[in-house]
Amino acid sequence: MIPAFVNDAAGTAPEAKRALEAVGGFDVHAMPPDGLEAAIREVMKSAPPRILIAGGDGSVGTAARVVNGTRTQLALLPGGTLNHFARDHNIPTDLDSAASVALNGQQAMADVAFVGDRLFLNTSSVGAYVTYVRLREQMEKYVGYRIASFIAAIRLFMSMRPVSLEIDAEGQKRAYSTPMVFIGVGERETKSPTLGNRVKDGRHCLHVIVVRERRAARLLALALEAARRGLKRVAATPELDSYMVDSCVIRTRRTHHVAIDGEIKRLGATLEYRIVKGSLSIVVPTQGEQPAE
């Protein structure tokens, strides 16, 4: 039996448990999110060949922190709003299909990144996006995710504040006063309709994007231009710098709140980022199998 951990706070938890029971082969443990890591660590003492995590990107990140660097394969049953990591690795978001892949799928190796000793799978950022996430979370319980996201974006552009920092990207040091630095695991796409997604078959790297323009109106225009023209052309303009590196250090004048896979953490004034390639064993559809949406 494959140990399966379900985030009971996720809205899809009942459907996740039903899908796992229907496929069979899983020993299901349903629990609140603050109990997931301890439960997974306990099971990992016996070094199981495969475990499953059901939930959103936050739950997946919790499991990945425990499983990373071991021989245990991590299977996913996506149950969040966005499910970035699952989508990036062709894991179906349909729960029945995902459960079947979790049971019968094959092993693949995924990259992870760290800021200090904190693992992340998708993105991290300093500056404006942190403010955006905090505003969105405040409103989401009243108006829902999509409306809260829209309102937070408008409020953010009206009150943009730059952060003074220095970036050391593999020997190149640059000083900035910027509203936002974005760090993605893997090369990132900036063309609609896949804005922010990983580039298919893109470089295995940290993709560091620094917005140099400080005015809110110009920043919004830049974002729209990036979506229209793509990163390669916009990165050549004075408003945006782009680095694809294996490591970088961001130094600020004081401690800051940092967004890490959508969660906000207060970290030190020196942020050390690095990528670790192919260190997380995950379960993906067998070769030739088409993921279901």
N, C-alpha and C positions, 0 to 999 in steps of 0.2 A: 504493500500500500504506500502511495506517495503522500507524505505529510503536506496538507494544504491549509494555508492560513488565510482566513477571510476577515477583512476589516469590517466589523459589524456596523460601523458608523457610516459606511458608504451606502448611498441610496440603492445601489444594485446588489447589496448583500443577499437578500432573499433569492434573487434570480441566480446569483453566483452559486449559492449552495445547491439550488435545484439542478443547475447545469452539471455540477461536479457529481452529484448523486446519480444523475441520469447516465453519465458516461461510465461511472464506476472506476474503481482503482485508487480512490483517494481517501485518506483519513482526515476528515475536515475538522479544523479547529477555528471556531468563530469567536472573536474577541474585540474589545475596543482598541483603537489605534495605539494607545499608550502601553498596551500589553504585548504588541506584536514582536518587538525586538527581543525581549526577554524570552518569549516562547520559542522564537526561531533559534536563538542561541542554545537553548536547552536541547532542542531536537538535533542541532548540528553537532552536539557532543558525540553522537553515534555516526557521524559522517555519512548521511544518507546520499545515495547517488543522485537523487532529484527531489526538490521541494517545489511547492507552488505558492505564489502570493496572489491574492485576489483583492483588487482595490485600485486606486488612482496612482499617479506618479509618486506621491508622497509615500504610499505603502510600498511601492516597488523600490524606491530609494532606501527605505528602512531595511528591506530584505537584502538588497544588494550590498549594503554596508557589512552585513554578517557573512554573506556567501562569497564576496569578492576574494579572489586569490586562492580559493579552495577548489577541490575537484567536484563539488556538488553543483549540479545544473539547476538553474533557476527558471521555472516555468511561470508564465504570467497569465492571469485572467483579468483583462483590463476592466476597471469599474469606475474610472474617474470621468471628469468632464472632458479632458483633452487627450489623455493617454499618449503623450508624445513618444515616450520610449518604445512602447509597443508598436505604434504605427511606423516608427523609424526602422524597426526590425521585422516588418511584414507579419507581425502577429495579429490575427484577426480580432476585431473589437466585438464581433458577435460572440456572445458568451458560450453558446453550444459549440461553435467551431473552435473557439479558443480552448475550451476544455478538452476537445479531441486532440488538438495540437499538443497541449500540455502532457497528455498521456502518451501520444504516439510520435511526437515530433523528434527532430534531430538536434544535435548539439551545434551551437555556433559560439564564437568568442566575440565579446563586445568590449569596446573601449569604455573606460571610466575616467573621470578627472577628479582632482582634489584641489580645494583651497585650504591650505594648512593641512590638517588631518581630517577634514570634512569631505566625504565623497559626494560627488554629484554626477548625474547621468545625462542631463540635458543642457541647462544653462545656468549661469550666474551673472549678476550685474551689480554695479555700484552706481548710485545716483538716482536719476529720475524714476527708473522702473521700481525701485524700492518703495518710493512714495506712492506710485501707481498701485502696487499690490496692497499696500496698507489701506488706501482709500477704497479699493474694490472690496476688500474683505469687510470693511465697516458697513458697506451698503448691500452686500450680496444677500444677506439674510432677509432683507426687506424687499428687494426688487428683482432678485435672481441674478445669475452670473452674467448674462449678456448685457443687460441694461446697466448693471453695476460697472461693468468693464467700460462701457461707453461714457458714462458719467465721470468715472475716475480719470479717463483719458482727457476729457475736456477740462476738468479741474486742474489736472497736472500741467497742461500747456499754459494755463493762466497763471501758474505760480512756480515756474521753473527756476531752480537755483543751481548754479554751477558748483562743482566740487574741484578743488585744487589738488592735483596729484601728479605723480611721476610714474611712468611705465618703463620698466626694464624688460624688453622682449628679446631674449637671447642676445644680449650684448648691446642692443640699441636702446639708448635712454632718451626719453622725450618727456617734457613737462607739459601739462595740460591744465586748462581751466575748462571743465566740460560738464554738461548736464548728465551725461551717461556714458558708462563703459559697459559693453556687453561681451561676455565670454561664452562661447558655445562649444560643446563637445562635438567635433567634426565640422567640416566645411558647411557653411550655412547659405541658404537661398534667400534672395531678397526680391524675387519677382512674384507678382500675383499670378495665380491664386495660392501659391505655396509659400507665402511670405513667412520666414522664420524657420521653415523646415530644413532638415539636413539635405544637402545636395546628394542625389543618388549617385553612389560610387564616387563620392567626393573624397577629399584628402582626410586622412586620419590625423587630426591635429586639434589644437585649441584655436578657435577662430575668435580673435580679439578685435572688436570694432569700437572705435572711439569717436564720439560725436564732438566735433570741435566748435560748432556753432552754438552760441549761448542763448540767443533770442528765441523765445517760445514759438513765435509765428514762423520764423525761418526753420526751426527744427521740424515743425509739422510739415512744411513744404519739402524739406529734405527727405523725410520719411516717405512721402508720396512719390517723390522723384526716384528714390531707391526702388520702390515697388514697380515703377514704370520702366526704368532703364536698366535695373540690375546693379549688383554690387561692383562689378569690375569698372564700370564707367563712373559711378558716383564716388568710389573710393579714390579716384584720381583727382577729385575736386578738393578745394581747401577745407570743406566742411566735415570730411570724414576720413579717418585713417583706419586701415585694416591690416592686421597681422595674422598670419597662419604659422603657429609656432608649437613647440612641444612644452614650453614653460614660459612663464612671465612673472614678474613681481610688480605689484601696484603699491606704491607708497603714498599715504595721505598724511595730513597734518594732525589728524586725530582719529579716534575709533569711529567706525561707521556701521550702520545697518547694511547688510549685504543680502541680496536675494540669491538663494541657492535652490534651484528647482522649484521656484514659487514660494518657498518658505523664507521668512525673514530672520536672520541671525545677526547679532551684534558681535563683530570681530575686531581685531586689533588694527592699528594704523598701517601695518605692513601685511599685505595679502600675497601669499605665495601660491601660484597656480601651476599645476603640472598635469599632463595627461599620462595615463598608464594604458598602453595599447594591448587589447586582447586579454585582459585579466579577469573578466567576468564571463563565466560559462552560462549561457542561456539556452532555452529551448525554442526552436523556430519551426515553421512548417517544413516538412520533408521536401526535398528538391523536386521542383515541378508542380508542387501543390499551390493553388491560388488561394490567398487569404480571403475570407468572407468579411464584408463590412457590417 
